[in-house]
Amino acid sequence: MNLCMNGTIESGVETLRARVEYNMGAKGGSEFCSEWHLADLGNNKFVWLGNITDMEAMGAMLNTPEEVKWDKDNGAVYKVYSMTEMTG
């Protein structure tokens, strides 16, 4: 996993899960995200982890007017972090 999103969503984590599944299928997200996990931390808090193979494509999808509106309408507020594997 190389990308982490940590945040809250007013409409609930299951609403977010449905949106991620939609984005991975109908919107082609699986072409640049080979694996993902969504953890419900309670109280509408979540952590999403993804293995992103094309960061530009991921950024382009997340910044469309449709996605920005969806986030606003559902009260999604999050920070995105890049990650690297620690070896040794």
MOPEVEN-V8190 format. One record per backbone hydrogen bond with DSSP energy under -1.0 kcal/mol. CO is the residue of the C=O (numbers start at 0). NH is the residue of the N-H. If there is no record, write none. Layout:
# MOPEVEN-V8190
co->CO nh->NH
co->CO nh->NH
This chain:
# MOPEVEN-V8190
co->1 nh->82
co->2 nh->49
co->3 nh->80
co->4 nh->47
co->5 nh->78
co->6 nh->45
co->7 nh->76
co->8 nh->11
co->11 nh->15
co->12 nh->16
co->13 nh->17
co->14 nh->18
co->15 nh->19
co->16 nh->20
co->17 nh->21
co->18 nh->22
co->19 nh->23
co->20 nh->24
co->21 nh->26
co->22 nh->28
co->23 nh->29
co->24 nh->27
co->27 nh->30
co->28 nh->31
co->28 nh->32
co->31 nh->52
co->34 nh->50
co->36 nh->48
co->38 nh->46
co->41 nh->44
co->43 nh->8
co->44 nh->40
co->45 nh->6
co->46 nh->38
co->47 nh->4
co->48 nh->36
co->49 nh->1
co->49 nh->2
co->50 nh->33
co->53 nh->57
co->54 nh->58
co->55 nh->59
co->56 nh->60
co->57 nh->61
co->58 nh->62
co->60 nh->63
co->63 nh->67
co->64 nh->68
co->65 nh->69
co->66 nh->70
co->67 nh->71
co->68 nh->72
co->69 nh->73
co->70 nh->75
co->73 nh->10
co->76 nh->7
co->78 nh->5
co->80 nh->3
